[in-house]
Each structure stands twice: as C-alpha cells, then as structure tokens.
C-alpha cells in the first residue's frame, strides 16, 4: 500500500469517527430538547393546577 492510499484510509476513518461523534451529540441534543418540551408543557399547565388547588382549598 502506498502512502497516499494509507493517508486516505486514515483520513476516512477519522471522518467516520467524527460522524459517529456528531450523531451521538445530535442524539443527546434531541433527548434534552424532548425533556425541555415536556417541562414547558408542565409549566404551561401549572397556573391552572394552582388555580384549581386554591379554589378547592377555598371551597373546603
């Protein structure tokens, strides 16, 4: 194997490794985003829950 072919293989393996690392980061970001969206959904409903709880407490 000549040096150019060897260097090309090394470069391609590095790119493959970089792509796998990027895919892992994307997966982590998607997971974090899903958790953020779930938290925002809960936060959006929180005022209604508090209002309902206060109403129940006042009625009792």
C-alpha positions in Angstrom: 0.0 0.0 0.0 1.4 3.4 -0.9 1.5 6.4 1.4 -1.3 8.2 -0.4 -3.7 5.3 0.0 -2.7 4.8 3.6 -3.2 8.6 4.3 -6.6 8.4 2.6 -7.7 5.5 4.7 -6.6 7.2 7.9 -8.4 10.4 6.9 -11.6 8.5 6.1 -11.5 6.6 9.4 -11.2 9.9 11.2 -14.2 11.3 9.3 -16.1 8.2 10.2 -15.2 8.7 13.8 -16.2 12.3 13.7 -19.5 11.5 12.1 -20.3 9.0 14.9 -19.4 11.6 17.5 -21.7 14.1 15.8 -24.5 11.6 15.6 -24.1 11.0 19.3 -24.2 14.7 20.1 -27.3 15.1 17.9 -29.0 12.3 19.8 -28.1 13.8 23.2 -29.5 17.2 22.0 -32.7 15.7 20.7 -33.2 13.9 24.1 -32.5 17.2 26.0 -34.9 19.0 23.7 -37.7 16.4 24.4 -37.1 16.9 28.2 -37.3 20.7 27.8 -40.5 20.4 25.8 -42.0 18.2 28.5 -41.0 20.6 31.2 -42.5 23.5 29.2 -45.8 21.6 28.8 -45.9 21.0 32.6 -45.1 24.7 33.3 -47.8 25.8 30.9 -50.4 23.8 32.9 -49.1 24.8 36.3 -51.1 28.0 36.7 -54.3 26.1 36.1 -53.4 23.4 38.6 -52.5 26.1 41.2 -55.8 27.9 40.5 -57.7 24.7 40.8 -56.0 23.8 44.0 -56.6 27.2 45.5 -60.2 27.0 44.5 -60.6 23.6 46.1 -58.9 24.8 49.3 -61.1 27.9 49.5 -64.3 25.8 49.0 -63.3 23.3 51.7 
